């Protein structure tokens, strides 16, 4: 080996190592063009990809202006990835440096061969990384949709997550209209979304025909594509429009546009986004079915409340009437006063039961309970399924406004514990829950909220509890 060849082989080895160490595709290609220029002394090197849509890259160049001299010498070497021609490495030499030699070409071909292997590895890594991101994103969307309440929130979740995964400038959801077109109902964008929501695609649009047929639409430039007819099309360039379809039912369309001049979507991104849209559509259907079941459960619960209200109120009023009638047959004034006092207590309890039932029935069926009163009623309704009857629930004072959120959370925990203990006792036929926020004095006279849960069940043997029922109390300052 001559002394002249040794430095070049050393530089070749360094270039091969630089090309083969990274897993980032753009970085690997940049190392390739930089190494080729340094090995051959070329003034400029560029790698031109044959299929820019495959990796979202069209050309990688060395820094600096391209020589324009007519006498500049040029060298072209193909770059293969496995059996596929990936692109062409183009070298341009200085006019006074002489033409490229066979040795230059041989060194560049060795470097290009190594680069082909590294490009294949980088592609595999990038594919695995993108698949992992989209799979995690789809799982997160499914989880969010099955735990959130509102339909609008669900659509926003899909649009926002898809926008981030696709690196798009906007995530848009369109719904079919009664006229046969489509309308943008949700838009997620870090920029100003003004004018996007409410935009429609008129019936008869070629894009619309594809979407209604369940076919995705991929656009290289929304602003100039003649198939696009929306008034916001001039804002965007590369775009994906993906049907949200589940079980043969078209729910809507997910659109992911990028700004004009931004890179095109790769084939892999298109496939992953299409799969994401299919899974999101299924999750939307499941979420809608879940909300329907919850609404049905609320209506069924209201029917139960109505039945309980009817039975309880009628029985109490009937019993109160019987007590009042019995006063006509009693001779002693003391007995009459006692009966009237008991009748007044029963009437007060009946009024409280009616008020509690009315508050429960006023809860909107599609919304989760927000105030403490509603959350307490939700807990007692849940316990009713285990007890076989509905607990009697009473509220005193402005529990929704006086009790702060942190105290309310502790109160609900104590309520769940007391109800669980009540359901564990035998022969329970009556449970009374009272939440008193009128300023119940305790702990040195400080204002607070008191929870009382009474049940008439039989205590366990040796528990030391009274035989005529069990009362659990909890108190917290306000």
Order of alpha helices (4+ residues) and beta strands (2+ residues): alpha-alpha-beta-alpha-beta-beta-beta-alpha-alpha-beta-beta-beta-alpha-beta-beta-beta-alpha-alpha-alpha-beta-alpha-alpha-beta-beta-beta
